[in-house]
């Protein structure tokens, strides 16, 4: 009995000591910004300023939007993501400094990755420093206007497949989940342009390619936790010895790319797509482009893309282009259903321009649809796919007009969703108003008040391709169909709290009707 009492007392003593040291360590970490003299909200024990995220009350990205609304009068705010000190930048001029003027101090994204364990993670979005710079320069010619025009017909054929399917399977008044329609279209577009395969997702919704695509965005609980950890603890997670996305996904996409390339090279097949341009990088090390500014080019070491590096770029093309384009197109249809006057203005424009082009959607006719561009830009304002931007301080930085030093490896967060819904920048911000994006209104606003693709040297490299495929998908769809709300339509909008990107909770259901002209 005495022995049990001794061990019990020892356990209590050790627990008390451990609790004391834990409490002291956490309080010390959470005093970081106060010691530097930077304002910030009081952190909660262990979870920092992520209150509501762990209880499921609010999604991870939109928690930062709440903080922006509370603290936007301060240009810089010190916050804590659990124990990790993070600088939140609210002032648009300082955001410009971070993303452009002082980019040399903020060159990297925040996520950690292990190229050996997860080779497909060594793509342009994840790479850091000189590796990123060299690859970015090599890949830039793949998304020039001429190269996008080069791929247009492949995208157009995918849109035609969508319309043939709708014509055969949709009756007037039928309720459909429009994000799924747009997801199938974008699966076909990316399958065609990036992987060089005919997916036909409308007739083959359960194809292996479609299944693997869905699996990427439907991580297991373990995978979700590991992805969050890769953000909070990038250095530790970079040394992990397991794959977050799964070896089956890695193997499937690598083998798909490898087999397609070998088939093309063995049979002298050349196609107008992204994959063909990457094959050129693999074989020749560069893509000729007379418009490329060679003064900013890093030294050419003569390296060529390996098969695995090539597969990694195709993979990121898929994960970046699929979700963002599908989400943007479906949110645009949602807003058009809620705003029939805007929908009427848009469909009138589409009809007028197609009438001048023999009823055909071409690259040039699409370029004339200026109101469609404004509709998509307003959609991206209200629903930026990435509600926050993150950078890592790659070398010590003194905040302008202060003596506060931001130390190397400190995350920097830019609250994109909060800025783009700020009534001081966009009056009546919840109203869907494409006229915000007339040339005059855009010129009157601060350039960094609109950041759906980021900005500066790390702006999304595929933004123009994404805009083209979104415009083409919407123009083709709206040339034949109109959308309206139904009993299943989310009003007001609800977001999926588990997602890092902005996506609806439960789908976007709308009523479809064939247009009478």
N, C-alpha and C positions, 0 to 999 in steps of 0.2 A: 504493500500500500504506500509506504514511504517512497519507494522507487518510482511508482507511477506519479506520485505528487511531484517528485523532483523533475521528471521528464516533462510533465505538464507545465510546471513553472518555467523550465528552460525554454519550452516552445513559445510560451507567452512572451518571455523576455526577448527571444530572437525575433519574433514577429513584431514586437514593439520597436526594436532597433531598426529592423528593415523598413518598417512604416515611416519611422522618423527620417531615415536617410532618403527614402523615396520622396517624401513630402518636401524635404529640403532641396533635393535635386530638381524637382518639378518647379518649385517656387523660384529657384535660381534661374532655370531656363526661361520661365515666364516673366522675369524681370529684365530681360535683355534689352527691349526697346525703351523701357523706362530709364535704364542706366544711360542709354544713348541720348536721352532727351527727346524722343519721338513719341507723339501722341498715339493712342490706340485704345480700343475697347478692352475692358478688364477680361482676362481669360478665365475660363472655368478650369478646375483641376483636371489635369491630364488631357482633356479634349480641346483645350485652348478656346478658340473662337468658332468652333464648329458645332455649337449647340444647335440641336434640332436635326442635324445630319444623322446622328447615331440612333435617334429615336424614330427616324422615318418621317419627321414632320416636314422637312424641306430637303430638296436634293442638294448634293454637294456643290454644283456650280452656282445655284441660285442663293445659297447661303451668302456668297460673296456679294451678290446683288443687294441683299438686305444690309450688309455692312456698308456698301457704297451709299445707299440712301441715307443711312445714319450719319456718315462721316464725309460726305462729298465736299464739304467746305474746306477740308484739309487737303492740301496737294499730295502729301505723303502720309500714310498711316501704317503703324506697326501692328501686325496681327500674328496670331499663332495658329498653325494647322497642327493640332495636337501639341507636340513639343517643338515643332519646327518653326522658327521665326521666319516671317514672310513680309516683304514690303508690298503694300498695296498702293498703286499710283492712280490718283484720281484726276489730276490736272492734265489737260490735253496737251499743253506745251511740253510738260515733263514726259508724257507718254511718247511724244515725238522724239524727245532726246533718247529715251530708252530704246525705241525701235529703229531709229535712224541715225541721229547725230552722234550719239555715244554708243552705237551698236557694238563697237569693239569690246565693250565691257559686258555685253549681254548677248553673246552669240548663240547660246545653246538653249534647247528646250530642257524641261525638268526631268523627264522620265529616264530611269535607268534601264539598261538592257545588257544582255550577255550574248555576244555574237556567236560564241562557240556553242552554247547550249541551245540558243534560239536563233539560228542564222538568218531567218527571214526578218528578224527585227533590225538588222543592220541596213535600214533604208534611210532615205533622205530626211525624213521627219526626226528620226532618232539620233542620227550621227552628229558628232560634235567637232568643233575646232576645224583643223585643216582638212580632216577627212570629209566633213560636210562641205567645206568651201570648194574642194576639188570636184566632188561629185555634183554639187549644185551647178557648177560651171559647165560640166559635161552634159547635164540633163536639160539645161535651159533651152537649147535649140529644139527640143522635142515638143515644146509648147508655144512656139512662136505662131503668129497669125497664119503664116503660110503652111505650117505643119498641121494646124487645126483644120484649115480648109482642106488639106490633104486627106484628113480622116472623116470629113463631113458626110460623104456618101455612105460610109459604113454605118454611121449613126442613123442616117436617114432611113436606111433599110430596116433597122431595128424598130424605128417608129412606125413604119408601114406594117410590120408584123403585129405590133400592138393594135393598130386600127383594124386590121383584118379580124383579129380575135374578138375585139369589142363588137364589131359589126355582126359577127356570127353568134355571139353569146349574151349580149346585153339587150334587154327590152326596155322600153320607155318606163321611167319611174322606178327602175331597179336600184336598190340600195347596195353600194359597194364600198369596200375599204380602199380609198384611193391611194394610200401610201403603198399598199400591196401591188396595185397596178403600176405605180411609178417604180417600185422596187424591182418588179419583173423587167420593166423596160431598161432600167439601169444595169441590171444583171446582164441582159443581152448586149448592151452597149459596151460594158467593160469586158465581158467575155470575148466580144468580137475585136475590140480595139487593143486590149491589153494582153489577152491570152490567145487570140487568133482562132477562136472556136465558135461554132454556132450553138448557142445554148437553147434557144427557143423556149424560154421560161414560161411562156403562156400556154404552150401545149405540153410542156414537160416540167411542171412545177416541182416535181420531186427528183429532178436530175441530181447526180452526185455533186455537180458544180454548185447548184442552188443550195443543196443541203449543207455543204461546207461553208458557203457564204453566210448562211443563217447562223451556223455554229459559231462563227467568229464573234457575232454580236449577241450571242446567248451563252455567255460564260457560265460555268458552274459557280457555286458559292465560293469554292476555293479559288477559282480563277479570278473572280471579282475582288476577293480580299487581296490576292497577290498583285493585281493591277493597281489597287489603291496603295499598297505598300511600295510599289515601284515608284509611285509619285512622292510619298512621304519620306522614303528611305532609298533614294536612287543609288547611292554608292554601295550600300549593302546588297540591294537587289541586283545590281550589276554583277555581283559575284555568285548569284544563285546557281544551283546545279540542276534546275528543272525548268521545263517549258510552261509558260503561262497559257499560251494558246493551244498547246497540245502537239505532240509529235505527229499525230495523224494529219492535222491541218498543214504543218510544215512539210511533211512528206508529199501530201496530195498536190499542193500548189507548186512545189519544186519539180516534182515529176511531170506535172502537166506542162509547165513552161519548157522543161528540158526536152520532153518528147515532141512538143510542137516545133521547137527550134530545129531539132535534128531532122524532123520530117521536112521542113522548109529547105534546109540546107542540102539535104540529100536529093531533093527533087527540084531544086532551083526555083522554089516558089517565092514570089515577092508580093507583098500586100501593102495597101495603104493604111497602116495602123501604127500604134505606139510600139508594139512589139518589134516591128521591122526596124524602127529607129534604134531600139535598144540592141538589136542584133548588129547594127552598124557600129555601135559603141563597143560591143564585144569583139568584133573583128578588126575594126580600124582605130578604135580609141577616141574618136571624135565624130561630130556631125558638122558638116560644113554649113555655115550661116553667115552671109556677108553682113548682116545687120548686128551681129554680136559685138559688143564692146570688148575688144581684146586687151584694152589698157588695164582692166580690172582682173584679168585672168591670173590665177595662181600659176606658178611654174609648171609646165607640162612635163611630167616625168615619164611619159610614154606608156603609162599603164592602160590596160583595157579592162572592161568589166568581165569578171569571171561569171560562170553560169549561175553561181549562187547569188552574187551581187545583182545580176540581172533579174533573177527571180524575186529578190527582195524588193526591187523597185516596182515590179509588176504587182507584187503583193500590196504595197502601200498605195498604189494607184487604185486597187480594188477597195481597200478598207476606207480610204479617204474619199474617193469619188462616189462609192455606192451609197453610203449613209447620208452624206451631206446633200447630194443631188436629189435623192429620193425624198428626204425630209423637206427640202426647200420647195420642190414641186408640189408636194402634197399640202404643205402649209399655204402655198399660193392658191391652190384650188379651194381650200377651206375658207380663206378670206374672200375669194370671189363668190363663193356660195353665200357668205354673210353680207356681201356688198354687191347686189345684183346690178347697181348702176355702174360700178367699176367693171364688172364682167361684161356689160353691154358695150361700154367704151372700148374695151379690149377686143371683143369679138368683131366689132365694126372695123377696127384697125386691121385685124387679121384678114377679114373678108376683102377689104379694099386693096390691100397689098397683094394678096393672092390673085385677085382679079387682074392685076397688072402683070402677073407672072404666069399666065395660063393655068392658074389654079395649083401651081406647084410650089412647094416649099424648097427654096434653094438657099445656099449660103448667103447670097446677096439679098434675097427677099427677107430672110431672117434679120439681116442687119438693118433693114428699113423699119422694123417693128420697134420703134422707140418707146411706145407706151408699154409694150411687153417688157422691155428692159426696166422701165420704171416700176412696174408691178413686182418684178423679181427683186429689185433693189429694196423696195419697201418691205417685201417679205423677209429679206435677209436682215433688215433693220429690226423688225419686230421679233424675228425668230433666228438669231445668229446660231448656226450649228454648234460653234464653240462659244459658250456664254462667257468664258474667261480665257485670257491668253496668259501663258506663263513663260517666263524666261529665267535663266540662272545667271547670276552675277559671276562672270568668269575671271574678273580681276577687280581688286578693290576700287570703289567708286565713291567720290564725295558728292552728296546730293547738292545740286545747284542752290546757291543762296543760303547754304547752311555749312556747318562744320561737321555734319554727321557722316561718318564713313560707313558705307555698305560693304560688308566684307565678302570676299570671294566665297562662292557656293551658296549665297543667300538667294532663295527664290524670290522672284518679282512677279506680282500678279496685276493684271489689267482687267477691270470689271466691264467687259464689252457689253453684256446684256444691260447692266445698270446704266451705262452711258447712253446706249441707244434707246432706252426707255425714259431718259431724263427729261421731264417737262421743261426744264430751263434751256435745253438744247433743241428738243422736238416738242413744240406745244401740242397739247392733247395727244400724248404719245401712244395711247392705246387705240387711237383711230387709225384705220388703214387708209393711207392717203398717198398714192403714187406720185402726186404732184410735188411732194417733198423733194423729188429727184429730177426736177427740171434743171437745166444748166444754171439758171439764175439762182435757184434755191441752194444748189450744191455749192456754188461759188461763195454764197453768203455764209456758209457754215464752216467751222473749223474742220480741216481735212481729216483730223484724227478723231472726229466724233462718229466715224463710221468705219468699223474694223471687222467685218464678217470674215475676211480672208487674212487678217493680220495686216502688217505693213512693213516696209523696209526690206532689207536683204533676205529676210526669212518669210516674206509674204508667200502665201500658198502658190506654189509653182504651177498648179493645174487650174487656177481660178478661171482663166479664159475658156479652157475646155469645159469646165463645169458649167459656166454660164451658157456656153453654146448648147450643151446637151440638155440643160434645163429649159432653155428657150425653145429648142426644137421639140421636146416632149410636150410642152404646154401648147405651143402653136398648133402642132398636129392634132392633139386631143381636142382643143377648143375650136378648131375649124369644123368639127363635126358634132361635138357634144357640149351641153351646158350642165352646170351643177347647181344644186340647191340643197338646203338643209333638210334634215329628216329627224325623226325621233331619237336616233342613235348619235346624232351630231353632238360633239362636246361643246357646250355653251354654258359657262365660259371655258376656255382652254385649260386642260389639266396636263401637267408634265409628268413624265416618268421619273420618279425620285431616285431610281437606282442607276440612271444613265449619266455618263459624263458629257454626252452631247445632248442638245435640246431636242427632245422627241416627245410626242404625245403619249398619254397614258391610255392604252386601250384602243389605239387606232383612230383613223379619221374617216368616219362614215358619212357619205354624201349620196344624194339621189342623182342619178344620171338620166339625161333625156337627150335623144338625138335632136339636133337643131333643125328647124325648118327655115330655109332661106328663100 
